[in-house]
Amino acid sequence: MQRSDLKREIKQLLVAELNLTGRDPNSIDDEAPLFGTGGLGLDSLDALQIAMLIEEKYGVRVPEGDEARPIFRSVSSLSEFIDGARAHQHDAKSGGAPTG
């Protein structure tokens, strides 16, 4: 899946699963902060829900605590994390060396 398709899918998931009623997924900027002011205004419970969605939908484990903060910065950072984690899983399954 191309990164732009993944970002679009993440935005659709966020709107649908976090009940962002009236929010158009296409209006969400890839770099907009997900938490706090100036972005989607999500909170820690939303972060938990996003982590569960990512693990369920994409089969990648999201770290907890401070390690997760940069992952949840924006839609772009979520897509980079998912892409990287899936590539690492693929490399591990195929016996190839992980790329960095």
C-alpha positions as CSV (number, residue, x, y, z in Angstrom):
1,M,0.0,0.0,0.0
2,Q,1.3,3.4,-0.9
3,R,1.9,5.9,1.9
4,S,-0.7,8.3,0.6
5,D,-3.3,5.5,0.5
6,L,-2.3,4.5,4.1
7,K,-2.7,8.1,5.3
8,R,-6.1,8.4,3.7
9,E,-7.2,5.1,5.3
10,I,-5.9,6.3,8.7
11,K,-7.9,9.5,8.4
12,Q,-11.0,7.6,7.6
13,L,-10.4,5.3,10.6
14,L,-9.9,8.2,12.9
15,V,-13.1,9.9,11.8
16,A,-15.2,6.7,12.0
17,E,-13.8,5.1,15.1
18,L,-13.3,8.2,17.3
19,N,-16.7,9.6,16.4
20,L,-15.3,12.8,14.9
21,T,-18.8,13.7,13.7
22,G,-19.0,16.2,10.9
23,R,-15.3,15.9,10.2
24,D,-14.3,15.2,6.6
25,P,-11.3,12.9,6.6
26,N,-10.0,14.8,3.5
27,S,-9.8,18.0,5.6
28,I,-7.4,16.5,8.1
29,D,-3.8,17.8,7.3
30,D,-1.2,15.0,7.3
31,E,1.0,17.0,9.6
32,A,-1.6,18.4,12.0
33,P,-1.2,17.4,15.6
34,L,-3.6,14.8,16.7
35,F,-3.6,16.0,20.3
36,G,-3.9,19.4,22.0
37,T,-5.0,22.6,20.4
38,G,-4.5,23.3,16.7
39,G,-5.2,19.8,15.6
40,L,-7.8,17.2,16.2
41,G,-7.9,17.8,19.9
42,L,-7.7,14.1,20.8
43,D,-7.0,12.9,24.4
44,S,-5.3,10.0,26.1
45,L,-8.3,7.7,25.8
46,D,-8.3,8.4,22.0
47,A,-4.6,7.4,22.0
48,L,-5.5,4.1,23.5
49,Q,-8.3,3.5,21.0
50,I,-6.0,4.4,18.1
51,A,-3.3,2.0,19.4
52,M,-5.9,-0.8,19.5
53,L,-7.1,0.1,16.0
54,I,-3.6,0.0,14.6
55,E,-2.8,-3.3,16.2
56,E,-6.1,-4.8,15.0
57,K,-6.2,-3.4,11.5
58,Y,-2.5,-3.5,10.6
59,G,-1.1,-6.2,12.9
60,V,1.6,-4.1,14.4
61,R,2.2,-3.6,18.1
62,V,2.3,0.0,19.3
63,P,4.7,0.7,22.1
64,E,3.4,2.3,25.3
65,G,4.4,5.4,27.2
66,D,7.0,7.9,26.1
67,E,8.1,5.6,23.3
68,A,4.6,6.1,21.7
69,R,4.6,9.9,21.8
70,P,6.3,10.5,18.5
71,I,4.2,7.9,16.7
72,F,1.0,9.7,17.7
73,R,2.2,13.2,16.6
74,S,0.3,13.2,13.3
75,V,-1.3,11.1,10.6
76,S,2.1,11.2,8.8
77,S,3.9,9.8,11.9
78,L,1.3,7.1,12.3
79,S,1.7,6.1,8.7
80,E,5.5,6.1,8.9
81,F,5.3,3.9,12.0
82,I,2.9,1.4,10.4
83,D,4.9,1.2,7.2
84,G,8.2,0.7,9.1
85,A,6.7,-1.9,11.5
86,R,5.1,-3.9,8.7
87,A,8.4,-3.8,6.6
88,H,10.3,-5.0,9.7
89,Q,7.7,-7.9,10.2
90,H,8.0,-8.8,6.5
91,D,11.8,-8.9,6.7
92,A,11.8,-11.0,9.9
93,K,9.4,-13.5,8.3
94,S,11.3,-13.7,5.1
95,G,14.7,-14.0,6.9
96,G,16.0,-10.8,5.4
97,A,18.0,-8.3,7.3
98,P,15.9,-5.5,8.7
99,T,16.3,-2.1,7.0
100,G,16.7,1.0,9.0
